């Protein structure tokens, strides 16, 4: 089967269910987030091996600020620690790292680390991993509109507007995966997923494996993407 599946150029994932998984195991929620980070690393490698060129991961949303402050602090500490440890590995594996979302509410140390990783991995071309941190689709669109206003555009087309968004010239996702049984978009890449294929699984993110990724890609392969056109039967 593997030889015949269509590999999406760009996969986006809403990594949901870390806390629920931990609760079911009788563990603190932060343990679920640690396991979730390990799974993200495994899925990055699996996507690179499949030939996926872009992988967008929803790490922290604009709405996640509403969580308890202790958990928010732990999440950012985990992100900073994990990124610091993985820099050399990212370089060795040919991973280009890009961050999308607001940066004005993120601590200076993490912000500088993000900028450093973007700069140091910018020449890597095996796979581009986009981490959405303090990201919201509506916020992304509003910031793009304000950029257009500052640039004093008299009119704007879709291509130009897309380039003002955080993803810039990265193509939109072909496949969006969401874990933990929820069937909604939760404000992720709203402009970009107009024609994206959606795949939902009841597995929590810490349970998601490269084999489950293959299942999602195989499901994607069985779909016909028409983009509004009528195809010959």
C-alpha positions as CSV (number, residue, x, y, z in Angstrom):
1,X,0.0,0.0,0.0
2,X,2.8,2.4,0.9
3,X,4.1,2.6,-2.6
4,X,0.7,3.8,-3.9
5,X,-0.4,6.4,-1.4
6,X,-0.4,10.1,-2.1
7,X,1.9,12.0,0.2
8,X,0.5,15.4,1.3
9,X,2.9,18.2,0.7
10,X,1.8,19.9,3.9
11,X,0.2,18.3,7.0
12,X,-1.2,20.4,9.9
13,X,-1.9,18.8,13.3
14,X,-3.9,20.0,16.2
15,X,-2.2,18.1,19.0
16,X,-5.0,17.6,21.4
17,X,-5.5,15.5,24.5
18,X,-2.2,15.7,26.4
19,X,-3.9,16.6,29.7
20,X,-6.7,14.1,29.3
21,X,-4.2,11.3,28.6
22,X,-2.3,12.1,31.7
23,X,-5.5,12.3,33.8
24,X,-6.5,8.8,32.6
25,X,-3.1,7.5,33.7
26,X,-3.4,9.2,37.1
27,X,-0.5,11.5,36.2
28,X,0.0,15.3,36.4
29,X,-1.1,17.1,33.3
30,X,2.5,18.3,32.7
31,X,3.6,14.7,32.2
32,X,1.1,14.5,29.3
33,X,2.7,17.6,27.8
34,X,6.2,16.0,28.1
35,X,5.0,12.9,26.4
36,X,3.3,15.0,23.8
37,X,6.6,16.7,23.0
38,X,8.2,13.3,22.5
39,X,5.4,12.3,20.1
40,X,5.8,15.5,18.1
41,X,9.5,14.6,17.6
42,X,8.6,11.1,16.4
43,X,6.0,12.5,14.0
44,X,8.4,15.1,12.6
45,X,10.8,12.2,11.8
46,X,8.0,10.1,10.3
47,X,6.8,13.0,8.1
48,X,10.4,13.6,6.9
49,X,10.8,9.9,6.0
50,X,7.5,10.0,4.1
51,X,8.6,13.0,2.0
52,X,6.2,15.5,3.6
53,X,7.7,19.0,3.0
54,X,5.8,21.0,5.5
55,X,4.4,20.1,9.0
56,X,2.5,22.6,11.0
57,X,2.0,21.8,14.7
58,X,-0.5,23.8,16.9
59,X,1.6,24.1,20.1
60,X,-0.1,27.0,22.0
61,X,-3.1,29.0,20.9
62,X,-4.1,32.6,21.7
63,X,-6.9,31.0,23.8
64,X,-4.5,28.9,25.9
65,X,-3.6,31.9,27.9
66,X,-6.9,31.2,29.7
67,X,-5.5,28.1,31.3
68,X,-4.1,28.2,34.9
69,X,-1.0,30.4,35.0
70,X,1.1,27.5,36.5
71,X,0.3,25.3,33.5
72,X,1.0,28.1,31.1
73,X,4.4,28.7,32.7
74,X,5.2,25.0,32.6
75,X,4.3,24.8,28.9
76,X,6.6,27.6,28.0
77,X,9.4,26.2,30.2
78,X,9.0,22.8,28.4
79,X,9.0,24.5,25.0
80,X,12.2,26.5,25.8
81,X,13.9,23.4,27.3
82,X,13.0,21.1,24.5
83,X,14.0,23.5,21.7
84,X,17.4,24.2,23.5
85,X,18.1,20.5,23.7
86,X,17.1,19.7,20.1
87,X,19.0,22.4,18.1
88,X,21.9,20.1,17.0
89,X,19.5,17.3,16.1
90,X,17.4,19.6,14.0
91,X,20.4,20.7,12.1
92,X,21.6,17.1,11.6
93,X,18.2,16.0,10.3
94,X,17.8,18.8,7.8
95,X,14.8,20.3,9.6
96,X,14.0,24.0,9.0
97,X,12.1,25.5,11.9
98,X,9.6,28.4,11.5
99,X,7.4,29.9,14.2
100,X,4.0,31.5,13.6
101,X,1.9,33.5,16.0
102,X,2.4,36.6,18.1
103,X,5.7,37.1,19.8
104,X,5.0,40.2,21.9
105,X,3.5,38.2,24.8
106,X,6.3,35.6,24.9
107,X,9.3,35.9,27.3
108,X,12.5,37.4,25.9
109,X,14.6,34.3,26.4
110,X,12.2,32.1,24.4
111,X,11.7,34.7,21.8
112,X,15.5,35.0,21.2
113,X,15.8,31.2,21.1
114,X,13.0,31.1,18.5
115,X,14.8,33.7,16.4
116,X,18.1,31.8,16.7
117,X,16.6,28.5,15.6
118,X,14.8,30.1,12.6
119,X,18.1,31.7,11.6
120,X,20.3,28.7,12.1
121,X,18.0,26.2,10.4
122,X,17.0,28.5,7.5
123,X,19.1,26.6,5.0
124,X,17.7,23.2,5.8
125,X,15.4,21.8,3.2
126,X,14.4,18.2,4.1
127,X,11.3,19.3,5.9
128,X,10.0,22.6,7.3
129,X,8.4,22.3,10.7
130,X,6.1,25.2,11.6
131,X,5.4,25.6,15.3
132,X,2.3,27.7,16.1
133,X,3.0,29.5,19.4
134,X,0.5,32.1,20.7
135,X,-1.3,31.6,17.4
136,X,-4.9,32.2,16.5
137,X,-6.3,32.1,13.0
138,X,-8.5,35.2,13.5
139,X,-5.6,37.0,15.1
140,X,-3.4,36.1,12.1
141,X,-6.0,37.5,9.7
142,X,-6.4,40.7,11.7
143,X,-2.6,41.3,11.9
144,X,-2.4,40.8,8.1
145,X,-5.2,43.3,7.5
146,X,-3.3,45.8,9.7
147,X,-0.1,45.2,7.7
148,X,-2.1,45.9,4.5
149,X,-3.4,49.1,6.0
150,X,0.1,50.2,7.1
151,X,1.3,49.5,3.5
152,X,-1.6,51.6,2.2
153,X,-2.9,49.0,-0.3
154,X,-5.8,50.4,-2.3
155,X,-6.9,46.9,-3.1
156,X,-5.5,43.4,-2.5
157,X,-5.9,40.0,-4.0
158,X,-5.8,36.6,-2.4
159,X,-2.2,35.8,-3.3
160,X,-0.9,39.1,-1.8
161,X,-3.1,38.8,1.3
162,X,-1.8,35.2,1.8
163,X,1.8,36.5,1.8
164,X,0.9,38.9,4.7
165,X,-0.2,36.0,6.8
166,X,2.2,34.2,9.2
167,X,2.7,31.3,6.8
168,X,3.8,33.6,4.1
169,X,4.5,31.8,0.8
170,X,4.2,28.3,2.4
171,X,1.4,26.4,0.6
172,X,-1.7,25.7,2.6
173,X,-2.2,22.3,4.3
174,X,-3.4,19.4,2.2
175,X,-4.4,17.4,5.3
176,X,-5.3,18.6,8.8
177,X,-5.2,16.0,11.6
178,X,-6.9,16.5,15.0
179,X,-6.5,14.1,17.9
180,X,-8.6,13.4,21.1
181,X,-12.0,13.0,19.4
182,X,-12.8,16.7,19.0
183,X,-14.2,17.6,15.6
184,X,-13.6,21.3,15.3
185,X,-10.9,23.6,13.9
186,X,-10.3,25.7,17.1
187,X,-9.1,28.8,15.3
188,X,-6.1,27.1,13.5
189,X,-5.0,28.4,10.1
190,X,-8.5,29.6,9.2
191,X,-7.6,31.3,6.0
192,X,-5.4,28.4,4.8
193,X,-7.7,25.4,5.3
194,X,-10.5,26.4,2.9
195,X,-9.8,23.2,0.9
196,X,-7.9,21.1,3.4
197,X,-8.9,17.5,4.0
198,X,-9.8,16.9,7.6
199,X,-9.0,13.8,9.6
200,X,-10.2,13.2,13.2
201,X,-9.0,10.4,15.6
202,X,-10.2,9.5,19.1
203,X,-6.6,8.9,20.1
204,X,-5.1,11.5,22.4
205,X,-1.9,13.0,21.1
206,X,0.4,11.0,23.4
207,X,-1.1,7.9,21.9
208,X,-0.6,9.0,18.3
209,X,2.2,7.0,16.5
210,X,3.9,7.0,13.1
211,X,1.6,4.0,12.2
212,X,-1.5,6.2,13.0
213,X,0.0,8.9,10.8
214,X,0.2,6.4,7.9
215,X,-3.5,5.6,8.5
216,X,-4.3,9.3,8.1
217,X,-2.3,9.6,5.0
218,X,-3.9,6.5,3.5
219,X,-7.3,7.9,4.3
220,X,-6.2,11.2,2.5
221,X,-5.1,9.1,-0.5
222,X,-8.6,7.7,-0.9
223,X,-10.2,11.1,-1.2
224,X,-10.7,13.1,-4.4
225,X,-9.9,16.8,-4.1
226,X,-12.0,18.8,-6.6
227,X,-11.4,22.4,-5.4
228,X,-14.9,23.3,-6.6
229,X,-14.4,21.8,-10.1
230,X,-16.4,18.9,-11.7
231,X,-14.1,16.0,-12.5
232,X,-14.8,13.4,-15.1
233,X,-16.3,10.3,-13.5
